[in-house]
Each structure stands twice: as structure tokens, then as C-alpha cells.
Amino acid sequence: MNDSPTPSNSMPTGLWVAVGITALMAYRVTPLALLGEVGDSIPEFWGIAFRGDIFIGATAPFVAWLLWKRRDLVGWVVPLIWHWIGIKDFITGVELHLIQPFAPEMGDLALIVLGAGPFVHLVAVFFIVRHRALYLPGDRPS
């Protein structure tokens, strides 16, 4: 895989992977529909956890756009902070699942899904940090 930039308007493959992962995190807004369906029948702490998912899902398109279009400090730092918030939210989900599973019938599958989330965010963080020279003028090769 060639990960070096080609023409001036193109991005390295790794950065496209980071943008794609960021945009795909929009799926995390789905608890909004679930909360509307189940209402108050879920434990309050799961409602708090779902708010983190809704935040990540609702802001994913904007953060992906920043990563794709902005070539400055904001376009680099905001996606990094956003991905770290996403990692923390997944870790909180694992902790809550261990305390009181939201869907006990899922069993260990829920832990696998919740455990894979931080890894996906970390892949994006890796590529964002790796290509920081596109965003930070001091890191650009002369």
C-alpha cells in the first residue's frame, strides 16, 4: 500500500482510512431511536452511556469533514480529541456491561463488539498522528 501523497490535492491512503473510520462512527447515533422506543425502562446509567454514543454519532460527519478539508491545527486536534472521547465512551460501555448488561441475551458478543470499538478508534488515531505533517506547519518537510 502506497501511503505517500501524490498530487497536491490527494491524501495519503492512511488518512483516507482515518476519515472513513470517523465518518462511519455516525452509526453511533442509533441509540437515539432506541431511547425513544424504550423510554424510561432502561437503567439511568445506560441512558448516560447512550448520550456519549449520540454525541459521537451526531458529530462524526463534521469531524470527518474537518479531517478531510482542514489543513491546520484545528483539523488535526479536534479529530484526535474526538477519537479519544470515542475510546473512553466504548470503555465506559464495557464497564457498564460488566455491571449490568443492557442486552444479557447477547452475552460475551457484546463485550467483543464493545472491545473492538476502541481498537477501531486507535487505528484512526494512529493514521492521524502519522500524517500530522499535513496539518502542522512545523512538521512539514522542507
C-alpha positions in Angstrom: 0.0 0.0 0.0 1.5 3.3 -1.1 0.9 5.7 1.8 2.7 8.8 0.3 0.8 11.7 -1.0 0.7 12.0 -4.8 -0.7 15.1 -6.4 -1.2 18.2 -4.3 -5.0 17.7 -3.7 -4.8 14.0 -2.8 -4.4 12.5 0.7 -2.4 9.5 1.8 -4.3 6.2 2.0 -3.9 6.0 5.7 -5.6 9.4 6.1 -8.5 8.3 3.9 -8.8 5.3 6.3 -9.0 7.7 9.3 -11.6 9.9 7.5 -13.6 6.8 6.6 -13.5 5.4 10.2 -14.5 8.8 11.5 -17.4 9.1 9.1 -18.6 5.5 9.8 -18.9 6.4 13.5 -22.1 8.2 12.6 -23.8 4.8 13.2 -23.4 5.5 16.9 -26.3 7.9 16.8 -28.7 4.9 16.7 -29.3 4.8 20.5 -31.4 7.9 19.9 -34.0 5.8 18.2 -33.6 3.1 20.9 -34.1 5.5 23.7 -37.2 6.8 22.0 -38.6 3.3 21.8 -37.8 2.0 25.3 -38.2 5.3 27.1 -37.6 5.1 30.9 -37.4 1.3 31.0 -33.6 1.2 30.9 -31.3 1.9 33.9 -30.3 5.5 34.1 -26.6 4.8 33.7 -27.2 3.2 30.3 -29.0 6.4 29.3 -25.9 8.4 30.3 -23.7 6.0 28.2 -26.1 6.3 25.2 -25.7 10.1 25.4 -22.0 9.6 24.7 -22.8 7.4 21.7 -25.3 10.0 20.4 -22.7 12.8 20.7 -20.1 10.7 18.8 -22.6 9.7 16.1 -24.1 13.2 15.6 -20.7 14.9 15.4 -19.0 12.2 13.2 -19.8 13.8 9.8 -18.5 17.2 11.0 -15.3 15.7 12.4 -14.7 13.7 9.3 -15.1 16.8 7.2 -12.6 18.7 9.4 -10.1 15.8 9.0 -10.6 15.8 5.2 -10.7 19.5 4.5 -8.9 21.5 7.2 -5.1 21.5 7.0 -4.4 23.3 10.2 -4.2 22.8 14.0 -8.0 22.6 14.4 -8.2 20.0 11.6 -5.7 17.8 13.5 -6.5 18.4 17.2 -10.3 18.2 17.1 -10.4 14.7 15.4 -7.8 13.5 17.9 -9.8 14.7 20.9 -13.0 13.4 19.4 -11.5 9.9 18.8 -10.2 9.8 22.4 -13.7 10.7 23.6 -15.0 7.8 21.5 -12.5 5.4 23.0 -13.5 6.5 26.5 -17.1 6.0 25.6 -16.5 2.5 24.5 -14.5 1.7 27.6 -17.4 3.0 29.7 -19.7 0.8 27.8 -17.6 -2.3 28.6 -17.6 -1.3 32.3 -21.4 -0.8 32.3 -21.9 -4.1 30.5 -19.9 -5.8 33.2 -22.0 -4.2 36.0 -25.4 -4.7 34.4 -25.7 -5.9 30.8 -28.0 -3.9 28.6 -28.8 -6.9 26.5 -28.0 -10.0 28.6 -29.0 -12.3 25.8 -26.0 -11.1 23.8 -23.6 -12.4 26.4 -19.9 -12.2 25.5 -20.7 -10.9 22.0 -21.5 -7.5 23.5 -18.0 -7.5 25.1 -16.4 -8.4 21.8 -18.2 -5.6 20.0 -17.6 -3.1 22.8 -13.9 -4.2 22.9 -13.4 -3.8 19.2 -14.6 -0.1 19.2 -11.5 1.3 20.9 -9.3 -0.6 18.5 -11.0 1.0 15.5 -10.7 4.5 17.0 -7.0 3.7 17.8 -6.4 2.9 14.1 -7.8 6.3 13.1 -5.7 8.0 15.8 -2.6 6.2 14.5 -3.1 7.5 11.0 -4.0 11.0 12.1 -0.8 11.2 14.2 1.3 9.6 11.4 0.2 12.2 8.9 0.5 15.2 11.3 2.8 17.0 8.8 -0.3 17.7 6.6 -1.8 19.7 9.5 1.1 21.2 11.5 3.3 23.6 9.6 6.4 22.9 11.8 6.3 19.2 10.9 6.2 19.7 7.2 9.4 18.5 5.4 11.2 21.4 3.6 
